[in-house]
Amino acid sequence: MSDTPCEELLLDNQLCFALYSTSLLMTKVYKPLLQELGLTYPQYLAMMVLWEADGITVGEISNRMLTDPGSLTPLLKRLEVEGLITRTRSSKDERVVELRLTEQGRALKDRARSVPACILAATELTTDHLGNLRDELVSLRNSLGKAV
């Protein structure tokens, strides 16, 4: 066995590790901000989708969040228990669950408005730089989506 490092297998040379470790730290930065709102990070993502498009189905929010509908059910139940959303069966198709914000859920949006600015400050990047980085990551995500 050779003791010579294999450049293509060095951890710090891996895009996957850069993304993974950045994601972990990003979530840690979000945590105290979201604790003030009483939300976990996945709940925050779901609420952002609902603030954008209230009255959608579980399937639609699942598509928007790029996740399995079954994995969203416990998260959505918790948001309902917290009084932020309602979940009702569609009158047209009882297999479909519709999600609506409550007054409390709509009011939480105002409290959450400061979160993006706090995240921007933590990144120490400009708005333009952060936007470009996001666009590049979305492009990468789209390309990877074609590969699976």
N, C-alpha and C positions, 0 to 999 in steps of 0.2 A: 504494500500500500504506500502510496506517495503522501508525503507530508506537505506537498505544495498545494496551496489553496486553489480551488477550482473557482475562478472568477464568476462564472455563471451560476454557481451555487452558494455564493456568499449572501448571507441574510440581508445585509445592507444594500446589496445590488438588486434586490427584488422589488418590483413595483407592488406586488401583492402585500409585502410587509409594510411598505410605505403607506399604502391605503389602509391596511388593518390597524397599524399603530396610530395613524392620524385619526381614524374613526374612533378608536378607544379614547384618545385625548379629547376629541371634540365632544363626545358624550359626557366626559368628566367636566368639561367647561359648562355644558348645558345643565348638568344636574342641580346645582344650587339655584339656578335661575328658575328651573321648572318646579323645584320643591316649593318655592314661594307661591307658585300657581296651583300646587297640589297635583301635578301631573308627572308621569314618567315620560321618558323620551318618546316611546312608541305612542303613548296617549296624545302627546303634543302633536306628533305628525298627523294622527287621525283628526284631532281638533282643527289643525290647519286646513285639512281637506274639507271638513265640514264648514269652516268659516268661509271657504272659497265657494262651496256649492252645497248649501243646506238642502235636505230633503232627498238625499241620494240613497241608493241601496247598499247593502253590505258588499255585494259583488262589485259595484262601482268603486267603493272606497278601497276594496282589495286591489282592483286593477290600478288605481291611482297610486297606491302605496307599494305596488309590486310585491304583494305578499299573498299568501293563501287565505281564503275567507275563513277557514276553520281556525286559523291561528289568531284571527281578529276577534272572534266571538268572546273570549274571556276579557279582552281589553275593552270591548264595547259594552259588555255587561257591567264592568267596573265604572265606566263613564256614566252609565245609566244610574247605577247605585249612588254615584256622587251627585246626581241631579243635573248633569251637564247635557245629556241627550235623552231622547226617547227612542225606543225600538218598537216598531209595530209591524205586524204582518200585512202585506199588501192585500187589499180587498179584491184585486184582480187575480193574484196568484199567491196563495198562502205560503209557498216555498220561499218567496221573496220577502226580505226584512228591510223596511225603510227606516232611515235614520234622520232624526230632526233635532236641531239644537233647542234647548230650553232657554228661557230668559237668562238663567244663570250661565248657561253655555255661551250665549251671545255676549254677555257682560264680561266673561273671562277674556274675550278677544281684546278688549281695551287694556286689560292688565298685562296682556302678553305683548303689546306693541313695542315695549322696550327691549325685548329679548334679542331681536336681530342686531340692534345697535351694540349691545353688550358683546355679542359674538364677534361682530366686526372689530371691536376694540381689542378683543382677546387675540385675534389673528394677526394684528399689527400690519394688516394689508390695507390697500386702498379699496374703495368700493369697486372701481374698475378692475383692479387686479383680481379681487375675489370673484367678480362676475365672470371674468375670463376663465379662471380656474374652474368654476362651477360648469361653465359651458364645455370645457375640455373633458371634465369628468362625465358629464351627460353623454357626450359623444363617445367616450370610452365605454360607458354602460350600454349604449345602443349597439356598439360593435360587438361587445361581449354577448349581448342578448341574441344576436344573430348566430353566434357560435354554439349556443346550447339548445 
